[in-house]
Amino acid sequence: TIVDIVNPALPEMMDFGACTDVETVNYPAGTYVDVGTDQEYRGICIFTLNDNYRGGRYYNEPGALLDPPMGSMIAFNNVDINLHGMEPVYDGDLWVLKLYFKRITEAEIEELANDPGNSNAI
């Protein structure tokens, strides 16, 4: 699964405890993501799926600017504190794959580790 591929690249921390949601998002020209937080989630991974667009750079406060090439992944942890957003897409459509993570308890980690059919464990 995608989680099996992503897990080795993530830091071993509780913010990336379990992947709870996955979505593909299209950002057409003129769209942007206001600075904000994803309070329901603790970690988010974003994969850039195409390169035929202009704009759409990600940023976080206090000012890192990220322009990942197609096929790369960026991740934000502590997303209720780490404010982040995306500049406007100026031309074309930006397509991304987003994976959302939540913290899990020690008991949930143990349960996931003992379930051979589950790939969401850290």
N, C-alpha and C positions, 0 to 999 in steps of 0.2 A: 504494500500500500504506500501511498504518498507519505504517511507518517513514518513508516519504516525507513524511507529514504531521508527524511528531514531530521529525525531524532539524532543521528550522529553529529549533525552540524549545530545543534542547539546546545547552549550551556546547560549543565546539569544543575538546574535550579527549579524551585517549586512553581515559578510563574509559567513554566512550560510542562506542567505535570501531566495533562491529558488534553488531547485535541478533542474539542466538543462540537465544532462547526467548521464546515468548509464551504466556500462559495467562489464562483467565478464572477468577476465584476467587469463590466464594460464602462469606461469613462470616455464618452464622445467629446469632441472639440467643444470647449466652453465650460466643461465641468471641472470642479475642484473639490477638495475635501478641506473644510474649515479646521483650524486647529481645535483639537478636542481630545477627549479621552474615550476609551471603550470600557466603561466601568463594569460591564458584565464579565469581561475577560481580563486575564492577567498578562497574557502574551499573545502576540500576533506575528505571523510570518506572511510575507507578501512576495509572490513570484511574478516577475514581469514576463508576459507570454508573447509579446510581439515587439517590433522595433520600428514600425511604420507610422510613427506619430511624433509630434514635437511638444515639449513642455512636460507637465506631469511629474515634476521632480518632488520627492518626498522631503520633508523637513521635520525637525523636532526642536523644541525649545531647550536650550537657549540659542540654537542656530546652526546645527549641522544640516547640510544640504546633501541629499542622496539622489543620484541619477543612475540607478542600476540598469545595466544592459540586459537585453533579452536573455531569459534563462537563469538569471541570478535571483537570489533570495535576500531580502532584508528582514530583520526581526526587531520588534520592540518588546521589551519586557516592562513590567511595572506600569502598565498602560493607564492606570488611573492617576499616576503621578507624571509620567513621561508624556507631555503634550506633544502631539504630532499631527501632521496634515499633509496635503498635497497641493502643489501649485497648479494653476489651470493647465489643461491640455489645450494647446493652441491649434493643432492641426492633426487630423486623423483621429483614430480611436485607440486608447490605451486599454489593453486587456490584462487583468491580473487574476491570480489565484490566491485567495486568502485562507489561511488556516488560523483558527482561533483556539486558544488554550486557556485552561483554568488551573488553579491550584488544586491539589488533591491532598487528602489527609494521609498519614502514615498507614492507616487501616486500608484505605483505598489503594495505596501503592502495593501493599501486601496482597490484596485481592487480585489486582491486575497482574502482578507477577506470577501468581499461581494459576492464572487462566491461560492455557496454551493457545486459545483462539483469539486472544486480544493483543493487539500490537500498539496500544496507547501508553504502555508503561514507559517510564523514563529509561 
